[in-house]
Amino acid sequence: MEKNEMNITAGMQEAYEAKIGAEMLDRVGHNVNGKGVVHELLYRDKLNVDPSNILQGKHAELTSSTTAIRDDLVVKQGGKVVQRFQLKDTPNSVEKTLQQTCNHKYSGTNLFGTEETTKAYTQKAATRGTTVQKMTSTGISSKDTERIANKALGKSVSPDCLLSGVKNAGKVGGIVSAGLTALSLITDDEDHDCQEVIEETAKSAAVGATSGAAGFAAGECLAGLIAASNPIAGTAAAIGGAVVASDVAATFVKPVAEGFSTAIHCKNPAFIGYGIQEGIDDVIDRIPPLSILSGLFGLFW
């Protein structure tokens, strides 16, 4: 993964989550139940980047009222509402939702929930003797909605929510890096065979995934130290920390990925060790304090 590609992926998730948190605050203020609004915003964006919706001219938006009885989100096409959604992020209180569906409160809309809410609702509904309205998962985790809301509110983030974010950041980093590398190889003036494109894309995906995950984790830790007293400063620290940590991670992982690739190609495991050693040396050279410590260690060893 080249330097410019790393800069694109670093801090991407932190910046996006900060934007969602700001929208949440604009919509409902410092509401302890803000994670439900975060869920609505995330699903709105998910629908709006869906290629199928883009090609059909469909656009999702939140309803104007924050206390709408039936619809939280609607999809419009040509100025007309073509889909309606009621979104739930209540994995610990699905009994109330079940009572509402049994009373046909949401019969005129599509009932969607976070991954955890949908699982709990479906399990609870199965114990009922009557048929209840089906809930479909948005594919969004309550751990992510809670993390984003808590950061915007200046509250601490639990380890489970942090790990969920790290996983997402790694996935995004890997996909973006692989896509950029593949596009670069396919469109440049040089003649690359299929095997080379596959190998370079795979290596780029590994570097992007690792650097994205490492960057997000570091950014979250920095934000946690500052956000309680100043959420805005915490967000800035998170994005800056993500870029720095992502840079360090990419510096290490790139030669390691090269080592694995060469080891497989040459059928010589020794190249893996060479790649790891090169990665360590590159990180030491990149961080001045580590370079000094390394030099002192060499003098006395």
Stockholm file with secondary structure:
# STOCKHOLM 1.0

chainA/1-301         MEKNEMNITAGMQEAYEAKIGAEMLDRVGHNVNGKGVVHELLYRDKLNVDPSNILQGKHAELTSSTTAIRDDLVVKQGGKVVQRFQLKDTPNSVEKTLQQTCNHKYSGTNLFGTEETTKAYTQKAATRGTTVQKMTSTGISSKDTERIANKALGKSVSPDCLLSGVKNAGKVGGIVSAGLTALSLITDDEDHDCQEVIEETAKSAAVGATSGAAGFAAGECLAGLIAASNPIAGTAAAIGGAVVASDVAATFVKPVAEGFSTAIHCKNPAFIGYGIQEGIDDVIDRIPPLSILSGLFGLFW
#=GR chainA/1-301 SS CCHHHHHHHTTHHHHHHHHHHHHHHHHHCSCTTHHHHHHHHHHHHHHHTCHHHHHTTEEEEECSCTTCSSCSEEEEETTEEEEEEEEECCTTCHHHHHHHHHTTTTTTSEEEECHHHHHHHHHHHTTSSSCCCCCEECSCCHHHHHHHHHHHHTCCCCHHHHHHHHHHHHHHHHHHHHHHHHHHHHHSSSCCCHHHHHHHHHHHHHHHHHHHHHHHHHHHHHHHHHTTTCHHHHHHHHHHHHHHHHHHHHHHHHHHHHHHHHHHHHTCTHHHHHHHHHHHHHHHHHSHHHHHHHHHHHHHC
#=GC SS_cons         CCHHHHHHHTTHHHHHHHHHHHHHHHHHCSCTTHHHHHHHHHHHHHHHTCHHHHHTTEEEEECSCTTCSSCSEEEEETTEEEEEEEEECCTTCHHHHHHHHHTTTTTTSEEEECHHHHHHHHHHHTTSSSCCCCCEECSCCHHHHHHHHHHHHTCCCCHHHHHHHHHHHHHHHHHHHHHHHHHHHHHSSSCCCHHHHHHHHHHHHHHHHHHHHHHHHHHHHHHHHHTTTCHHHHHHHHHHHHHHHHHHHHHHHHHHHHHHHHHHHHTCTHHHHHHHHHHHHHHHHHSHHHHHHHHHHHHHC
//
